[in-house]
Amino acid sequence: MTPLLLVGPTGLVNRTQLGRAMRATAADPRVAARAGVRPDRLIPATCAIGAALAAVAAVMWAANCGTVRHTMGRMPGLPGERGADRA
């Protein structure tokens, strides 16, 4: 499962029109918009991909722990939020 989760998004970003739009917007949003990239479609798609990968990670984390609790995402989530705040 892990190789698929590594290769899948990489292929999506490197080989599809959506991935090309993501890369163009990341490099220069103004030029991407002038080239026809629509951010109103790109941003929700990018968030959906991230949410799907987070959901798979949560299932894998829960399978590793053996139980599911409402507080189990707190410890892995805090360092990620701190890193996002510093970026």
CYANA upper distance limits for C-alpha pairs under 8 A (distance plus 0.5 A):
  1 MET  CA      5 LEU  CA      6.84
  2 THR  CA      6 LEU  CA      6.70
  3 PRO  CA      7 VAL  CA      6.45
  4 LEU  CA      8 GLY  CA      6.04
  5 LEU  CA      9 PRO  CA      7.24
  5 LEU  CA     53 LEU  CA      8.49
  6 LEU  CA     10 THR  CA      7.06
  7 VAL  CA     11 GLY  CA      6.47
  8 GLY  CA     12 LEU  CA      6.65
  9 PRO  CA     13 VAL  CA      6.62
 10 THR  CA     14 ASN  CA      6.53
 11 GLY  CA     15 ARG  CA      5.96
 11 GLY  CA     16 THR  CA      8.04
 12 LEU  CA     16 THR  CA      6.04
 12 LEU  CA     18 LEU  CA      8.01
 12 LEU  CA     19 GLY  CA      6.31
 13 VAL  CA     18 LEU  CA      7.53
 13 VAL  CA     19 GLY  CA      4.21
 13 VAL  CA     20 ARG  CA      7.14
 13 VAL  CA     22 MET  CA      7.85
 13 VAL  CA     23 ARG  CA      8.11
 14 ASN  CA     19 GLY  CA      6.33
 14 ASN  CA     20 ARG  CA      7.40
 15 ARG  CA     19 GLY  CA      7.17
 15 ARG  CA     20 ARG  CA      8.01
 16 THR  CA     20 ARG  CA      6.81
 17 GLN  CA     21 ALA  CA      6.72
 18 LEU  CA     22 MET  CA      6.70
 18 LEU  CA     42 LEU  CA      7.95
 19 GLY  CA     23 ARG  CA      6.66
 20 ARG  CA     24 ALA  CA      6.58
 21 ALA  CA     25 THR  CA      6.53
 21 ALA  CA     32 ALA  CA      7.83
 21 ALA  CA     37 VAL  CA      6.59
 21 ALA  CA     42 LEU  CA      7.91
 22 MET  CA     26 ALA  CA      6.61
 22 MET  CA     42 LEU  CA      7.59
 22 MET  CA     46 THR  CA      8.39
 23 ARG  CA     27 ALA  CA      6.66
 24 ALA  CA     28 ASP  CA      6.65
 24 ALA  CA     29 PRO  CA      7.46
 24 ALA  CA     31 VAL  CA      8.38
 24 ALA  CA     32 ALA  CA      6.00
 25 THR  CA     29 PRO  CA      4.83
 25 THR  CA     30 ARG  CA      8.23
 25 THR  CA     31 VAL  CA      8.34
 25 THR  CA     32 ALA  CA      5.86
 25 THR  CA     33 ALA  CA      8.19
 25 THR  CA     37 VAL  CA      8.21
 28 ASP  CA     32 ALA  CA      6.68
 29 PRO  CA     33 ALA  CA      6.57
 30 ARG  CA     34 ARG  CA      6.80
 31 VAL  CA     35 ALA  CA      6.66
 32 ALA  CA     36 GLY  CA      7.00
 32 ALA  CA     37 VAL  CA      5.93
 33 ALA  CA     37 VAL  CA      5.37
 33 ALA  CA     38 ARG  CA      6.83
 33 ALA  CA     39 PRO  CA      7.91
 37 VAL  CA     42 LEU  CA      8.27
 38 ARG  CA     42 LEU  CA      6.78
 39 PRO  CA     43 ILE  CA      6.26
 40 ASP  CA     44 PRO  CA      7.68
 41 ARG  CA     45 ALA  CA      6.95
 42 LEU  CA     46 THR  CA      6.62
 43 ILE  CA     47 CYS  CA      6.69
 44 PRO  CA     48 ALA  CA      6.53
 45 ALA  CA     49 ILE  CA      6.76
 46 THR  CA     50 GLY  CA      6.78
 47 CYS  CA     51 ALA  CA      6.53
 48 ALA  CA     52 ALA  CA      6.58
 49 ILE  CA     53 LEU  CA      6.78
 50 GLY  CA     54 ALA  CA      6.62
 51 ALA  CA     55 ALA  CA      6.59
 52 ALA  CA     56 VAL  CA      6.84
 53 LEU  CA     57 ALA  CA      6.68
 54 ALA  CA     58 ALA  CA      6.62
 55 ALA  CA     59 VAL  CA      6.81
 56 VAL  CA     60 MET  CA      6.71
 57 ALA  CA     61 TRP  CA      6.51
 58 ALA  CA     62 ALA  CA      6.56
 58 ALA  CA     73 GLY  CA      8.29
 59 VAL  CA     63 ALA  CA      6.61
 60 MET  CA     64 ASN  CA      6.71
 61 TRP  CA     65 CYS  CA      6.78
 62 ALA  CA     66 GLY  CA      6.49
 62 ALA  CA     67 THR  CA      6.65
 62 ALA  CA     68 VAL  CA      6.39
 63 ALA  CA     67 THR  CA      7.84
 68 VAL  CA     72 MET  CA      7.53
 73 GLY  CA     77 GLY  CA      6.28
 74 ARG  CA     78 LEU  CA      6.59
 75 MET  CA     79 PRO  CA      7.97
 76 PRO  CA     80 GLY  CA      7.59
 77 GLY  CA     81 GLU  CA      6.78
 78 LEU  CA     82 ARG  CA      6.66
 79 PRO  CA     83 GLY  CA      6.60
 80 GLY  CA     84 ALA  CA      6.73
 81 GLU  CA     85 ASP  CA      6.68
 82 ARG  CA     86 ARG  CA      6.90
 83 GLY  CA     87 ALA  CA      6.84
